[in-house]
Amino acid sequence: DQQVKQNSPSLSVQEGRISILNCDYTNSMFDYFLWYKKYPAEGPTFLISISSIKDKNEDGRFTVFLNKSAKHLSLHIVPSQPGDSAVYFCAATFSENSGTYKYIFGTGTRLKVLA
Amino acid sequence: DSGVTQTPKHLITATGQRVTLRCSPRSGDLSVYWYQQSLDQGLQFLIQYYNGEERAKGNILERFSAQQFPDLHSELNLSSLELGDSALYFCASSVVPQGEQYFGPGTRLTVT
């Protein structure tokens, strides 16, 4: 049961244009969401996060939007640069009653920014 | 550099063998997580430790076990290895369990 889904395995965008990466989740208990970027042969690196009490968070060229009613979040990269070419993972978390946290990653979207 | 170290970087071993992967978290991070990534698949959560105690378990096989030591480093033990266990194994650490995780460079395990 994949609770966090990234339905687009890959995306190609021209340099300078907007990249939009999407993520859907099924569990309404998730209350904190994160995006990670991964280059080949490296571990993922944290990019940006958003709490469920917000619907938007911005950090430079990166903006994350959260639509709780649709259980959908998206990452916008504007303008896209060739160095943004990587695999992007979304992750969702919530606290279970026992005090542990569920931390679920999506399957990733490979972004290619064309020069 | 995330501050998380993993050793070894590469490991090649035969089916049926046992290996140990080691992880040192960032200084001050109490939570350690282990993930498996097979063939460009997503990150499969295996297990989490917080300050020496197991906190959450994911899709971890019974042949796999882990522990976190008093100095907070962690080891993932994989036994009776099968070809399908070939994967990248990542360790991550965080200050708080729900916060952003900092990943190590991974250990690439090849079972032949």
Interface residues (C-beta under 8 A of the other chain):
Chain A: Y32 L34 Y36 A41 E42 G43 P44 T45 F46 S49 V87 F89 T93 S95 G99 T100 Y101 K102 Y103 I104 F105 G106 T107 G108
Chain B: S2 V4 Y33 Y35 D40 Q41 G42 L43 F45 Q48 R55 A56 F90 A92 P97 Q98 E100 Q101 Y102 F103 G104 P105 G106
